[in-house]
Structure formats: C-alpha cells, structure tokens
Amino acid sequence: MKCYLCERKLEKGEIYYGDSGTIYEDKPLCESCYYEDGPAAVIYFGKDNDPYTISSTRNETDGIFRVKWIRTDPWRGYYTVESDEYSLVNTAELLAYHQGEEMLAEFDKMIRELFDEYGIDYARVFCRSSNVFFQNYEIFVKKDQVPLSYLLIMKAKKEVDYDNPKWYKEIIFDEKTLETLGKLFPERRIETDYDAVELVEKCYDDILRRLSEYKERD
C-alpha cells in the first residue's frame, strides 16, 4: 500500500488514515503526511480557550465539524466548515491590518458575552484561505438555538456599528476603484467591496464597456 499523498510505500503497522470530516478521510497516509499538514480551520467551543484544529488529514473535533475547500480559480480558494449539529449564523472576513479588525474584535467579545449570558452553545471558527493575510471568521450555534442567536447577533452588531460601510472597504478593491464603479453605476449605490463583487459577478461585460467609454472621455 502507498501513501495517498506522497506515494511512499507503507509497511504494515505504519499506516495512518485521514480522520472523519477531512478532505483525505479514510485515505492511507504515512506518518509525515498525516501530522505535518497545517490547519485548514481552528475551532473554539464556547468558553473553552483550547483550539481544536482540522487539517486536510486530522480532525480534533471528532467529526462534529468537517472541512471543505472552496475553489475560486485554479490557484486560489478558501476553506469553510460544515456540521450536522451546528448551524452557521454569521460570517465575516478578517483581513490583517485592515481598519475593520478592531470592530470585529469588539463584536467577538460582545457576542461571546451575550451567548454565555443566554446559555447559547456556540463555536467560533477561523478558516484559512490561499491569501495569507485573509481568513474567514464564522460563528456556529446548536441548531435548536438559531432564532435566539440571530436576535443576539443583531444586538451585538448594532452596539459595534457592524453594518457601517466604512468597515468593508479596501478588502478587495481600493477606494479609487470603488469610487470609479460608483460613478459608472450610480443606480447600484456602490459603497462596499461586497457591492462591487456583486456588480462584477452580474455585469462583467457592462463594466468593461462603461470603463472603456469612461477612459475615452478622460
């Protein structure tokens, strides 16, 4: 038998198998390939400050969460997680050195306090992406606690001004690009990176046409 990743020949007694809920679940692996892969996601359950990691081969949550790779192009993408016990109730993008970092830290502190106060069983998940400066921050709660959790999230967001467009600029597009798109598509009210990404997905050809006309006028 060979290691599924490095194809090294495996002797009896030195075979490892990918854990449940990983990309290489049940695949035969050598010791190095099993242990040396970096974490795809790090999970914190409630007040527990000990991290539980999921790599493409190991799953310290015993299958409560399972990791999934989302490919955005042949070279880039990001990880996310799924669960049969927990439901996703909020997701945010953490970008190193971005102005929204402090606001998200306040939100994280407040929602943890609210969840603890109201007895919500929750997990905070931090997922790696192909961009070393970017990761997803996701909040999951037990499925039967979703309605109350949404109300508490709304309360925390209001307290920290979570929905202010200023926190969601210059993550993908710089300020000048957002301003240009806003001028070209005034009807779309382009204020944040999310607005711009949605526009690009739906109106790519129209953007190229309007940009060409815009440059000719300049």
N, C-alpha and C positions, 0 to 999 in steps of 0.2 A: 504494500500500500504506500502511496505517496502523499506528501503534504499538499493540500489543495492549493495553497498559495505559492510556496517556493519549489514545490515538486521534489523536495528531498525525500529519499526513501526512508520509510518509517519502520523501525523494528518493533516487534511485539513488546508491549509494556511502555512505549514512549509515545503513544498516540493520544492526542487531545482532540476533543470535538467542540465545535463552536456552540456556545450557550444558546438556550432558547431566547428568541426575541432579538437575535443579532443577524447581520447580513449573511454571515457564514454559519448559520445554525446547522448543527449536525454534520458539518463538513470535517473530514480528518485533517488535523493540523499538527505541526511539530511544536515543541515547547516554545521556541523563539517566536514563531508567528502567532501563537496563542496569547502570549503575555506581552509582547513588545508593541502591539498596536496602540496608538494613542486614543484617548476617549473621544467618542463622537458626541456624547451627551453626558452631562453631570446633573444628578437629581438630588434635591434636598427635600425630605419629607417633614412637613410641619416644623416643629421647633428643633428637630434633630439637626445639628450643625455638621454631622458627618456626611460627606459626599458619597453618593452611590453612582458609579460610572457605568456607562455602556459603551463598549468599543464595537468594532465590527466582528469581534470574536468572543468577548466576555460580557456578561450581563449581571451586575451586582444587585439588581432589583428582583432577581429570581423570576423574571418574566412578567412582572407587573407592568413594566413598560417595555416596548420594543422599538428599536431604532429603524429609521427609513431614510434613504438617500434620495434627495430631490435634485435631479439634474436640470440645470438651466441652459447649458450648452455643453459641447463635448469636453470642456475643460473645467467648467465651474458648476457649483451647486451648493447645497446645504443639507444638513441633517435635521430631521424632525422626529418626534416620537409619537407612538400610539399606545392606547391602553384599553383593556376591556373593563377595568374597574374605575378609571378616572376619565373625566371629560375636560377638554380644553375650554377655558373660559376667558383667557386673554393672552395675547401675544404682542411682543414689542421687539424692536431692533436695537441692539446695543452696539454702538459704534465708538471705538476708542477715541478719546479726546474730543468728542462731539459735545455741543452745548446741552443736548438733552440728557446727558449722562447723570447730572445731579438731580434733575427732576425725576428720572426713573428710580434713582436710589431712594428718594423721598417716598415715591409711590410704593416701592417694595416694602419699605419699613412700615408704612401705614396699613397696607393691605394685610400684612402678616399680623399686625396688632388686632385688626378687625376680625380676621379669620380666627385667631386664637380666642378672642372675646366671645365670639358666637359659636365656638365649637365646630368650625369647619375643618374637615380632613383635606389637606391640600398638599400639593407638591410643586416646587419651583424647578423648572427645567431649563438648563442652559445648553444650547446646541451649537456645535461648531459648524463653520462654513469654509468654503475654499478661500475666502478673504480673511487673512489673519487678523484684521482689525475689526471684524464684524461677527457677531453671534446673535442667535435668537434667544429671547428670554420669554418662556412660556409658563403659564400658570394652569395647573390642573386641579380639579376637586373631585371628590367622590360623586358619582353620577346622581345620587338622590339629593345632593346638596346644591345643585346648579342654580335653581331660581334665587335662593337667598344669596348665593355667592355673587351673582350678577348685580344685585342691588348694592352689596358692599363694595364691589369694584366701582360702580358708578359714584358712590360716595367718596371713595379714595381719589378717583380721577378729578372730581370737582375740587377737592381740597388742594391738590397739587397743580391745578391748571393743565391737566394732562392733554387736553384736546386743543391747546393753543397751537396754531400752525407753525409758530416760530421754532418749536422743538423738532419739526420734521422736515427741515430744510437742510440742504447741503449734505445729505447722506449719500445720494446717488448723483444728483445734479447740483451744480454750483448755483449761487444766487443769480448770476448773469443769465444762465440758461433758463432758469425758471421765469425770469423777467421777460426774456425773449418769447418764450412759449406763451406767456400771459398776454403779450401784445398780439401775437399771431392768432390766438384763440381766446378772445375776451369773453366769449359766451361760455367757456369751460371753467372760468374762475380758477386758474392755476395758482395755488398758494403753497403746496407742499410737494415733496418728492412723490408721494402716493398719487396725487393728482396727475403729475407728469407721466409716471409709469403707466397709469390707466389710459392716458391720452395716446401714448406711443403704441400700446397694445391694440387700440381700437382704430387709430387714424394714422398709421405709419406713412402711407402713400401721400395723404393730405398734408402731413407735416413736411415731407420733402418738397412738395410743390410750393407750399407757402414760404418755406425757408428760402427756396430759390428766388421767388418773387421779392422777398424781403431784402435779399442781398443785392438784387438788381436795382432796387430803389435807393439803397445806400450808395 
